[in-house]
Amino acid sequence: MSRILVVEDEQHLADGLRYNLQAERHDVDTVDSGEEAVRRFAGDPRAYDLVILDGPAMPGSEADRKLIEIADGLVAVLPVSLDINECMEEVIENLDGAERKLVGVVLNELNPTHINRQRDQRYA
């Protein structure tokens, strides 16, 4: 069982991720900001095996950058309503050398009007 921290400011998205990850028998905590995530790591830098960050604007704050420094593995959540290739370029640029920690990407398909447009595209 993995310990996963979800950093997501939209509660319904955080709840959905938690529900699905717990169904796969992961231990999941959610927070709504990078600052709160850093506080969770303060007592134990190895508290979580994976951090799932809201993208593509990550890291937006000093706390987000600190979280990226602390975490061993990161997953970016990207909305399908945006161009996925552009989002990935922005995420990699914002990680500023820490892109090796990016172990995955989750596509957020909560807006079904954009799904068909994205399904036919090739991703980098």
N, C-alpha and C positions, 0 to 999 in steps of 0.2 A: 504494500500500500504506500502510495506517495503522498507527501504533504504538499499541497498546492495553495498558493495565495493568488486570488483574483483581485486585480486592481481595476475597478470599473465604477464610474460615477453615476451610471444609470442603473438604478436598483433592479429593474425588471431584467436587464441583461445579466447582471451579476447573479441574480436568482436562477436564471436559466442555465448559466454555466455551472453553478454549484450543483443544481439538480442532476444534470447530465454527468458531471464528474463523480458525484457521489454514487450514482447508479453503476459506475464502473469501479466502485469500491476505493475511491481516493478520499483522503481526509482533506476537506476544502474549507478555507476561510476566505471571506470577502471583505474588502475595504474600499472606500470611495475616493481615496487620494493617495498620492505618493508619500505624503507626509505620514499618514497613518501606517502605510506599509513599512516605512523605515522604522517607525516605533516598534512594530512587530518584530523586526530583525534586531533591534537594539540589544535585547537580552541574550539572543542566541543567533549569531550570523548564519548558522546552518539549520535554522528553524524550518525552512521550506526547501523542497527539492526543485520546485518550479514556480515561476511567477508568470501569470498571464496579465499582460498590460493592454489597456485600451489603445488602439492605434488609429490613425497613423501619426498623430501629433506627438507621440511619446519621444523622448522625454521632454515634458514641457516646463518642468520646474527644477530647482536645485535638488529637491527631495527625490524627484524621479531619477535624476542623474546619480544620486547616491544609491538609490535602490538598484539601478543597473550595475553599479560598481559592486554591490554586495552579492547580488543574486548569481547563482551558477548557471541557471537556464532560464530563458525568456521565451514566451510565445506572444505574438502580436495578434490582436483581433482587428480585422479590417472589414469595413462595410462594403458589400457588393455594389452599393449605390455609387461608389467612386471607382475610378480606374485602378485596378489592382496593381498593375505595373508601376504606375506613378506613386501609389501608396507605399509599395515596397521600397522604391528608391528613396522616398522621404524617410521611412523608418530606418533604413540602413544609414542614411546621412545623419539622422538625429542620434543614432547610437554611437557615432563618433569614435570608431575603433573598437567598440564592444560588440560588433555584429556577430562575432564568433559565438557569443552567448545565445543568439537567436536560434532556437531549436525547432521552431514551427510557426505556422500561421493558421489562424482560424478565420474562415470567411463567415461574416454575419449576414445571413439572408433574411433578416426580419422584415425587410421591405420587399414583398414579392413582385412588385412592378418592375424591379431592376434585375431580377434573377435571369430571365431569358437573355437579356443583353450581355450579361457577363459569362454565361455558360458557353457561348460560342467563341470566346476569346482564348488565345494561348497566353500562358503566363510565363514570365521569365524564371 
